[in-house]
Amino acid sequence: MFEIGTSLREARLRQGLEFPRIEAETKIRGKYLRALEEEQFELLPGETYVKGFLRTYADYLGLDGQLYVDEYNSRFTTAEEPLVSPSPRREPPRRRLESNFVVVALAGIIAVTVLVVMIAVGPFGDEPAANPNLTDTRPATTEKADKPAEKPKKRSKPAARNARLVLTATNGDCWMSVWAANADGDRVGGEPLYEGTLEQGQRQRFVRRALWIELGNPANLRAVLNGRRARDFPTEQAVVLVTRRGVRTVSSA
């Protein structure tokens, strides 16, 4: 265990760095940097911001950012209930599955047996032999010419369901954390698709059904969604949900 804030402050002072310079290079506001050094984590918008800023700040000072995040998790993180509780999946009893398998197998055997008998006997049994003394009085029928086969209709391609988002840092740097989201618009757990500072001139492309994105300075970004400039993209620090339909701001600082 170590003091997070004290360790960050000592590393900054050893390098002779001031907050204005760090703020300009990391795009993290000075008041949040001071809050990290004083361990006043409640001044930040939320735990996600704390972890992201803590990792970025520690890495900037040449420290192990993940080590600081782990220390924060062990001392300050509180368990949160998931926004949407997944419905439990009920697995059918094993005996029931085995019983169904036996029934299907027996039905298959019976069907094959019936098919073999029908092929051997014929659909209507043996036909009587033709009598040579009888003449065929049935009227002659003219065979109709085969109709040309109709060409199958082309099916129209379904509209793309994924959101294709391209973020380019055009006006400056921007810290961001990008996660996949589910159909309900909730962030999917696990590892982020991208987390860090997108420097000016750099570009990141994401293709997902839905994206949950935390943005530090979105005014520096150019967002293109499905080939068009994204509408309603924030210019201040915010959390957004991106789908193929558009961009929705979930929360803002």
Backbone torsions as a table, in degrees:
resi	resn	phi	psi	omega
1	MET	NA	139.5	177.7
2	PHE	-144.8	162.4	-179.7
3	GLU	-81.5	116.4	-175.9
4	ILE	-64.1	-53.4	-175.5
5	GLY	-63.8	-44.9	-179.1
6	THR	-61.4	-41.9	-179.2
7	SER	-64.4	-41.0	178.1
8	LEU	-65.2	-43.7	-179.1
9	ARG	-62.6	-44.3	-180.0
10	GLU	-63.5	-40.3	178.7
11	ALA	-64.6	-39.0	178.8
12	ARG	-66.5	-44.2	-178.0
13	LEU	-67.5	-35.7	178.2
14	ARG	-61.2	-32.2	-178.7
15	GLN	-92.8	-1.5	178.3
16	GLY	65.1	37.1	-177.6
17	LEU	-97.5	145.6	177.6
18	GLU	-112.1	157.7	-176.7
19	PHE	-60.2	-41.8	-179.0
20	PRO	-56.9	-41.0	-179.9
21	ARG	-67.7	-43.9	-179.4
22	ILE	-63.6	-40.2	179.4
23	GLU	-62.0	-40.7	-179.3
24	ALA	-67.9	-35.1	-174.7
25	GLU	-89.2	-26.8	179.5
26	THR	-102.8	-13.3	-176.5
27	LYS	63.5	25.3	173.8
28	ILE	-105.4	128.1	-176.6
29	ARG	-59.7	146.5	-177.8
30	GLY	-59.5	-37.0	-178.9
31	LYS	-65.5	-30.3	177.1
32	TYR	-75.3	-35.2	176.6
33	LEU	-62.6	-43.7	178.1
34	ARG	-64.2	-38.6	179.5
35	ALA	-63.5	-36.3	177.2
36	LEU	-65.5	-43.3	-179.3
37	GLU	-69.4	-29.1	179.3
38	GLU	-94.7	2.2	179.2
39	GLU	57.8	33.1	174.4
40	GLN	-96.3	67.3	-172.6
41	PHE	-67.5	-18.6	-179.8
42	GLU	-69.9	-13.5	178.9
43	LEU	-78.7	-13.9	179.7
44	LEU	-87.4	157.0	-173.7
45	PRO	-59.4	-29.5	-178.1
46	GLY	-178.3	173.6	-176.9
47	GLU	-64.0	-33.2	179.0
48	THR	-63.0	-41.3	176.7
49	TYR	-66.3	-40.2	180.0
50	VAL	-57.7	-48.3	-177.4
51	LYS	-65.9	-43.6	-179.7
52	GLY	-64.4	-46.9	179.6
53	PHE	-66.5	-37.5	-178.8
54	LEU	-64.4	-43.2	179.2
55	ARG	-66.0	-43.8	-178.8
56	THR	-64.7	-45.0	-178.6
57	TYR	-63.6	-45.9	-179.1
58	ALA	-64.1	-43.8	178.0
59	ASP	-62.3	-38.3	179.4
60	TYR	-62.0	-36.1	180.0
61	LEU	-83.3	4.0	178.5
62	GLY	84.6	16.5	-179.9
63	LEU	-101.1	174.7	178.8
64	ASP	-86.3	102.6	-176.0
65	GLY	-61.8	-39.3	-178.8
66	GLN	-65.1	-33.4	178.1
67	LEU	-62.5	-38.6	179.9
68	TYR	-71.5	-37.0	176.9
69	VAL	-64.6	-41.6	178.6
70	ASP	-63.6	-39.7	178.8
71	GLU	-65.5	-40.1	177.1
72	TYR	-63.0	-43.3	-179.7
73	ASN	-61.6	-39.8	-176.7
74	SER	-72.3	-22.9	-174.4
75	ARG	-109.7	-30.4	-169.9
76	PHE	-122.7	-25.2	-173.7
77	THR	-69.0	133.4	175.7
78	THR	-107.5	144.3	-179.5
79	ALA	-67.5	132.8	178.9
80	GLU	-116.0	142.0	176.8
81	GLU	-74.0	141.3	177.6
82	PRO	-64.1	147.7	-178.8
83	LEU	-62.5	-39.1	180.0
84	VAL	-128.0	116.5	-179.3
85	SER	-80.2	123.0	-178.7
86	PRO	-66.2	140.4	179.8
87	SER	-72.8	133.5	-178.8
88	PRO	-65.6	141.5	178.4
89	ARG	-92.8	126.7	178.5
90	ARG	-97.3	119.7	179.1
91	GLU	-88.6	134.9	179.6
92	PRO	-64.3	148.4	178.1
93	PRO	-58.1	147.7	-176.6
94	ARG	-64.3	-38.5	-179.0
95	ARG	-62.9	-37.6	-179.4
96	ARG	-64.8	-39.5	178.3
97	LEU	-64.2	-43.1	-179.7
98	GLU	-63.9	-38.9	178.8
99	SER	-63.0	-43.6	178.5
100	ASN	-62.5	-37.8	-179.5
101	PHE	-64.7	-41.9	179.7
102	VAL	-63.4	-42.8	179.9
103	VAL	-61.9	-44.7	179.7
104	VAL	-63.3	-40.2	180.0
105	ALA	-64.0	-44.3	179.1
106	LEU	-62.7	-41.7	179.1
107	ALA	-62.0	-37.5	178.6
108	GLY	-65.9	-41.0	180.0
109	ILE	-64.2	-43.4	179.7
110	ILE	-62.7	-42.5	-179.5
111	ALA	-62.9	-41.2	179.2
112	VAL	-65.4	-40.3	-180.0
113	THR	-62.7	-45.4	179.1
114	VAL	-61.7	-40.4	-179.6
115	LEU	-63.8	-42.3	179.4
116	VAL	-63.4	-41.7	179.7
117	VAL	-64.3	-41.5	-179.5
118	MET	-64.8	-37.8	178.6
119	ILE	-66.5	-38.8	-176.7
120	ALA	-72.7	-40.4	-174.9
121	VAL	-89.5	-33.0	-173.8
122	GLY	102.9	156.9	-175.1
123	PRO	-66.3	-26.3	-177.2
124	PHE	-128.7	22.2	-178.3
125	GLY	79.1	-173.7	-179.2
126	ASP	-72.6	133.4	178.4
127	GLU	-86.0	144.7	178.7
128	PRO	-66.2	149.2	-178.9
129	ALA	-66.4	147.4	-178.8
130	ALA	-71.8	138.1	178.3
131	ASN	-87.6	117.6	-177.5
132	PRO	-67.0	-20.2	-178.0
133	ASN	-79.7	-14.2	-179.3
134	LEU	-95.3	139.2	177.9
135	THR	-98.2	149.2	-179.5
136	ASP	-79.1	111.9	-177.8
137	THR	-96.4	5.2	-179.4
138	ARG	-71.5	136.0	-179.2
139	PRO	-64.9	142.4	178.9
140	ALA	-68.3	138.8	178.8
141	THR	-111.7	142.2	179.5
142	THR	-90.8	123.6	179.4
143	GLU	-70.0	132.6	178.4
144	LYS	-81.5	140.5	178.4
145	ALA	-65.2	139.9	178.7
146	ASP	-60.6	133.1	177.2
147	LYS	-75.0	142.1	178.1
148	PRO	-62.8	139.0	-178.8
149	ALA	-64.7	135.7	179.2
150	GLU	-74.4	138.6	179.2
151	LYS	-72.4	134.0	178.8
152	PRO	-63.9	139.4	179.4
153	LYS	-72.9	138.8	178.4
154	LYS	-73.9	130.0	177.8
155	ARG	-85.6	134.1	178.2
156	SER	-70.5	140.3	-179.5
157	LYS	-68.0	134.5	177.9
158	PRO	-66.8	148.6	179.9
159	ALA	-63.8	143.1	-179.7
160	ALA	-59.8	131.8	-178.3
161	ARG	-96.1	-11.8	-178.9
162	ASN	-87.5	150.9	172.4
163	ALA	-92.5	121.2	178.6
164	ARG	-104.0	103.7	-173.0
165	LEU	-113.2	130.5	175.6
166	VAL	-120.3	120.7	179.2
167	LEU	-111.1	125.8	-179.2
168	THR	-125.4	128.1	177.5
169	ALA	-81.2	99.0	-175.2
170	THR	-98.7	-36.1	-175.0
171	ASN	-102.3	-6.2	-178.1
172	GLY	161.6	-167.8	-179.3
173	ASP	-84.7	157.6	178.0
174	CYS	-151.6	123.4	173.6
175	TRP	-80.4	140.5	177.8
176	MET	-155.5	155.9	177.1
177	SER	-130.3	117.8	-172.6
178	VAL	-113.5	126.5	-179.9
179	TRP	-126.0	155.0	170.8
180	ALA	-76.4	150.3	179.2
181	ALA	-127.0	157.6	-179.8
182	ASN	-91.4	-174.1	-176.0
183	ALA	-65.5	-23.2	179.3
184	ASP	-87.2	-0.2	179.7
185	GLY	84.2	16.5	178.8
186	ASP	-97.6	144.7	180.0
187	ARG	-65.7	135.2	178.7
188	VAL	-87.2	135.8	-177.9
189	GLY	-70.1	-176.1	-177.6
190	GLY	100.6	-146.9	-179.3
191	GLU	-94.0	145.4	176.5
192	PRO	-68.5	152.8	175.1
193	LEU	-68.6	-33.7	178.0
194	TYR	-158.5	139.6	175.7
195	GLU	-150.8	124.5	-179.9
196	GLY	154.5	-168.2	-179.1
197	THR	-99.8	120.1	175.4
198	LEU	-85.0	108.8	-175.7
199	GLU	-77.6	157.9	-176.9
200	GLN	-56.7	130.8	-178.9
201	GLY	95.2	-15.1	179.7
202	GLN	-86.2	161.2	-176.1
203	ARG	-141.8	143.5	174.7
204	GLN	-130.4	138.8	-179.0
205	ARG	-120.6	135.4	-178.5
206	PHE	-132.1	137.1	176.5
207	VAL	-129.1	107.2	179.8
208	ARG	-149.6	162.5	175.7
209	ARG	-64.8	-37.4	177.5
210	ALA	-152.3	148.0	-178.3
211	LEU	-128.7	137.2	177.4
212	TRP	-113.7	113.4	-168.2
213	ILE	-125.7	131.7	170.8
214	GLU	-100.9	131.0	-174.5
215	LEU	-123.3	130.0	179.0
216	GLY	-84.2	-45.1	-178.6
217	ASN	-143.6	71.3	-173.6
218	PRO	-65.4	-14.2	178.7
219	ALA	-62.7	-21.4	-179.7
220	ASN	-86.4	-0.2	-174.8
221	LEU	-105.6	151.0	168.8
222	ARG	-113.8	117.1	-175.3
223	ALA	-106.8	125.5	178.2
224	VAL	-120.1	119.5	-177.4
225	LEU	-113.1	118.4	-179.9
226	ASN	52.5	42.6	174.9
227	GLY	86.0	-1.0	-179.5
228	ARG	-127.0	151.3	177.9
229	ARG	-59.6	125.7	-176.0
230	ALA	-67.1	132.8	176.4
231	ARG	-90.3	157.2	177.2
232	ASP	60.7	26.2	176.9
233	PHE	-79.1	130.7	-173.6
234	PRO	-69.4	160.9	175.8
235	THR	-114.9	-8.6	176.4
236	GLU	-114.5	167.5	179.6
237	GLN	-54.3	127.6	-173.8
238	ALA	-162.5	169.9	170.8
239	VAL	-116.6	127.0	-175.4
240	VAL	-125.1	156.1	172.6
241	LEU	-114.8	125.8	-176.6
242	VAL	-115.9	125.4	172.2
243	THR	-128.1	179.8	179.6
244	ARG	-66.8	-16.5	179.4
245	ARG	-82.6	-23.5	-179.3
246	GLY	154.4	-163.1	-176.1
247	VAL	-116.1	133.2	177.5
248	ARG	-128.3	127.8	179.1
249	THR	-79.6	121.7	180.0
250	VAL	-84.5	-45.2	178.7
251	SER	-155.5	159.1	179.1
252	SER	-137.0	156.2	-177.6
253	ALA	-73.3	NA	NA
